[in-house]
Amino acid sequence: MSLRDMANNALKDFNAKKDNPNTFNSLPSGDYLVSFDGMEHRHSDNGWDGLSIAVTVIDGEQAGRKDFNGFNFDTKSANGKDIPESVIATRIKLVAKLANALGITLNDDDWDDMDTLSAAFLGSKGTPVHMKLDVRENKKKPQYPYKDYDFSPATKEEANNDPIDIDDDDLPFD
């Protein structure tokens, strides 16, 4: 794709006089076949400490687009308010659901901290899974819409990424 094509796509609905160029155009709500790019424990300079999950859409109209989900297990918000247990439970269930979709069995030791938890996912990079994404408006911070996820295993056909078996006799050189 040329720079001109990329610019035409990026500027299609963009008004340079009033739109913020730093807003992230997230995937729309939908069901996607994605490749698991990884999970990592991340820290930011402003004190955020949490997990980041990355996937790439591998099929359909949105193929090639990435999605990122960052969250933490803090019990207090940045302004000191209690975060409801149901929110923390939802995040834990999301991790468990992703592990199941990837064929990972998490044990008690994996839940010791975010480093051990993310390490449990290391061998699954590139594994296809189904991701259901529901994107909702965030009225307080529209640039950061609410995103709800659900993951399920890909079918055997979708997950079949066995290497091609090539015999030495099939190679063109002696």
C-alpha positions in Angstrom: 0.0 0.0 0.0 1.4 3.4 -1.0 1.7 6.4 1.3 -1.1 8.0 -0.7 -3.4 5.0 -0.1 -2.6 5.0 3.6 -3.2 8.8 3.8 -6.6 8.4 2.0 -7.6 5.7 4.5 -6.5 7.6 7.6 -8.0 10.9 6.5 -11.3 9.5 5.3 -13.4 10.8 8.2 -10.8 13.1 9.8 -11.3 16.8 10.1 -7.9 18.4 10.6 -9.4 21.6 11.9 -11.2 20.1 14.8 -10.4 16.3 15.3 -7.8 15.0 17.7 -5.1 13.1 15.7 -4.2 11.0 18.8 -7.5 9.1 19.1 -7.2 5.4 18.5 -9.6 3.9 16.0 -10.4 0.7 17.7 -12.0 -2.4 16.2 -15.8 -2.1 15.9 -18.0 -4.5 17.9 -18.0 -8.0 16.3 -16.8 -11.5 16.2 -13.3 -12.0 15.1 -10.8 -14.8 14.4 -7.6 -13.5 16.0 -4.0 -14.6 16.5 -2.9 -14.2 20.1 0.2 -11.9 20.0 0.9 -12.1 23.7 0.2 -11.1 27.3 2.7 -9.1 29.3 3.0 -7.3 32.6 3.5 -3.6 31.8 4.4 -0.6 33.9 4.1 3.1 33.0 5.9 6.2 34.2 2.6 7.5 35.7 2.4 4.5 38.0 0.0 2.2 36.0 0.9 -1.4 36.6 -1.1 -4.1 34.8 -1.5 -6.7 32.1 -1.6 -6.0 28.4 -3.2 -8.5 25.9 -2.5 -8.1 22.2 -4.2 -9.9 19.3 -4.3 -9.5 15.5 -7.3 -10.1 13.4 -6.5 -12.8 10.9 -9.7 -13.2 8.9 -12.4 -11.0 7.4 -12.8 -7.3 6.6 -10.6 -6.2 9.6 -7.8 -8.7 8.9 -4.4 -7.3 9.9 -5.8 -4.9 12.5 -4.6 -5.2 16.1 -6.4 -4.9 19.3 -5.0 -4.2 22.7 -6.6 -4.6 26.1 -4.8 -3.3 29.2 -6.1 -3.7 32.7 -5.0 -4.2 36.3 -6.1 -5.9 39.4 -5.9 -2.8 41.7 -8.6 -2.6 44.4 -8.4 1.3 44.5 -8.7 3.7 41.5 -6.2 6.5 40.9 -8.5 8.9 42.8 -8.7 6.5 45.8 -12.1 5.1 45.2 -12.8 1.4 45.8 -13.0 -0.7 42.6 -15.9 -3.1 42.9 -15.0 -6.8 43.4 -17.2 -7.5 40.4 -14.9 -5.5 38.1 -11.8 -7.4 39.4 -13.7 -10.7 39.1 -14.5 -9.9 35.5 -10.9 -9.2 34.7 -9.8 -12.5 36.3 -12.5 -14.4 34.4 -11.3 -12.7 31.1 -7.8 -14.1 31.7 -9.2 -17.5 32.6 -11.4 -17.5 29.5 -8.5 -16.5 27.2 -6.4 -19.3 28.8 -9.1 -21.8 28.1 -9.5 -20.6 24.5 -5.7 -21.0 24.0 -5.7 -24.5 25.6 -3.8 -23.3 28.7 -4.5 -24.8 32.1 -3.7 -22.2 34.7 -2.6 -23.6 38.1 -2.5 -21.8 41.5 1.1 -20.8 41.1 0.3 -19.0 37.8 -1.9 -16.6 39.8 0.9 -15.6 42.2 1.4 -12.2 40.4 1.2 -10.6 37.0 4.7 -11.9 36.0 3.8 -15.5 36.7 0.4 -15.1 35.1 1.8 -13.6 31.9 4.6 -16.2 31.8 1.9 -18.9 31.6 0.9 -17.6 28.2 4.4 -17.4 26.6 4.1 -20.6 24.6 0.8 -19.6 23.0 1.9 -16.7 20.7 0.4 -17.1 17.3 -2.4 -19.4 18.4 -5.8 -18.5 16.8 -8.9 -17.9 18.9 -12.3 -16.4 18.5 -12.8 -13.0 20.1 -16.2 -11.4 20.6 -15.8 -7.7 21.1 -18.4 -5.3 22.3 -17.4 -1.6 22.1 -19.5 0.9 24.1 -19.2 4.7 24.4 -17.3 6.2 27.3 -19.1 9.5 27.9 -16.4 10.8 30.3 -13.4 9.9 28.0 -14.8 9.3 24.5 -11.2 8.6 23.2 -11.2 5.5 25.5 -14.4 3.5 24.7 -15.4 0.6 27.0 -14.6 -2.8 25.5 -16.0 -6.1 26.7 -14.3 -9.3 25.5 -15.2 -13.0 25.3 -12.8 -15.6 23.9 -13.4 -19.1 22.7 -11.2 -21.8 21.0 -10.8 -21.8 17.3 -11.9 -24.9 15.4 -9.3 -27.5 14.5 -9.3 -26.3 10.9 -8.7 -22.7 11.9 -6.0 -23.7 14.4 -4.3 -26.1 12.0 -0.9 -24.4 11.6 1.2 -27.5 11.2 4.3 -26.8 9.1 4.2 -28.0 5.5 6.0 -31.3 5.2 8.6 -31.0 2.4 10.8 -33.8 1.4 14.4 -33.2 0.2 13.4 -34.6 -3.2 10.9 -31.7 -3.6 13.7 -29.1 -3.3 14.9 -27.6 -6.6 18.6 -27.7 -5.8 20.9 -30.7 -5.5 
